Amino acid sequence: MGLLIVLSGPAGVGKGTVCTALRERMPELVYSVSATTRQPRQGEVDGINYFFKTRAQFQEMIAHDALLEYAEYVGNYYGTPRDFVKETLASGKDVILEIEVQGALKVKEKFPEAIFVFLLPPSLEELKQRITGRGTETMETINTRMNVAVEEMSLLQHYDYAVMNDEIDAACDRIRSIVIAEHCRRERFVPYVTGMKDAIEKA
């Protein structure tokens, strides 16, 4: 059985960048493909970039509890299909889900056995620089995003691990170490040891 790794954190912390770098270092990780009602962009492939759905199809998924989480953004639905995640995990592969904080908490309600990793900025100053981006945001928008980021960081208590994104390679190494350690947890080997014991007793 594979592990579901949920990578989350406030906007501007670098989730996407770290997730992309991590997948390059750990090609065995399967990226959780989201479902969406928005139209495909040029070059996007159904089932690889997104599962493209009509609004009616997406609402049917909601009605049948077929999503681990979902949200509506700028008139389109986005969500995490439960079956894709479960089938991939059942095949023995690890799945990584890069998601916003509120979405991660929804996933935890339905999939508490997942491994929840919170990505932290090295400082508020660095986070502000990342949120500011190209300098097109107003000061009011920047302050609002900073306040939301601080509120989201206060939800750290709901996560299993915290990783500082001070340097991409270092952050990836820390997350990789978490995945390795989780695979070595004692309780994951209980069935294996029980099977050995049963085999000896039957011999």
URBELLIN-V522884 format. One record per residue. PSI is psi in degrees with one decimal (NA if undefined). NEAR is the number of other C-alpha atoms within 12 Angstrom. Layout:
PSI,NEAR  PSI,NEAR
This chain:
127.9,19  174.4,27  142.7,38  115.0,39  119.4,42  111.8,47  121.8,48  175.0,46  172.4,44  158.6,38  136.4,36  -4.5,34  -17.1,44  28.0,36  -49.6,35  -42.9,26  -45.3,22  -42.1,37  -43.2,38  -45.7,24  -37.8,23  -40.5,32  -28.6,26  -36.0,17  -27.3,19  73.4,24  -14.7,17  -15.8,19  133.0,29  125.1,32  130.0,35  116.6,37  127.2,29  157.4,34  147.1,40  155.4,36  -2.6,28  159.4,25  145.6,22  140.5,19  165.8,12  128.5,8  -13.2,10  141.3,14  131.6,14  130.6,20  -12.7,18  -55.9,17  -46.5,20  163.6,27  108.1,27  123.9,28  153.9,25  165.2,19  -39.6,20  -41.8,15  -41.3,18  -43.5,31  -30.7,24  -38.1,14  -40.7,27  -46.4,24  -31.9,12  13.3,14  41.1,18  7.0,23  138.9,33  -31.9,36  159.0,34  160.7,32  159.3,26  127.9,19  124.5,12  46.6,10  -0.9,12  147.4,21  145.5,30  140.6,34  168.8,40  109.6,40  127.7,32  -43.7,29  -42.6,20  -45.3,31  -48.8,37  -42.1,27  -38.9,20  -43.3,25  -40.2,25  -26.9,16  -2.9,15  2.2,18  146.8,26  141.9,34  134.6,36  132.8,42  115.8,44  119.9,39  160.4,39  163.1,36  -48.5,37  -38.5,27  -38.2,30  -39.0,40  -32.8,31  -40.5,24  -39.7,35  -33.0,28  -37.8,17  -19.2,19  64.4,24  -18.9,20  -4.8,19  162.6,34  116.0,35  118.5,41  124.8,43  123.4,42  125.2,44  146.2,37  153.0,33  -22.7,22  162.2,19  -34.2,23  -43.4,15  -40.7,21  -41.6,32  -39.4,30  -41.3,23  -39.6,26  -37.9,30  -36.3,25  -119.6,18  4.1,11  17.2,13  -13.9,11  149.1,17  161.3,14  -34.2,14  -43.0,12  -42.6,17  -45.4,25  -39.3,19  -45.6,18  -36.4,26  -42.6,29  -41.5,20  -41.5,24  -42.5,32  -39.7,25  -41.3,17  -37.5,29  -24.5,29  -11.1,17  9.6,26  -31.3,26  -20.6,15  0.3,27  161.4,30  -35.9,26  155.2,27  133.9,27  127.4,34  125.2,29  65.2,35  -27.3,22  132.3,21  -48.1,27  -42.2,22  -41.9,18  -42.2,33  -41.1,32  -40.3,24  -44.3,25  -40.4,39  -39.6,31  -38.1,19  -44.9,26  -44.6,33  -46.0,18  -39.8,16  -35.8,26  -19.7,22  7.5,14  139.4,13  -48.0,12  -22.4,12  -16.8,16  -1.8,15  -46.8,13  -36.4,12  -47.2,13  -40.4,14  -40.7,14  -39.8,13  -41.1,14  -43.6,13  -40.0,12  -39.3,11  -41.5,10  -30.2,9  -16.6,8  NA,7
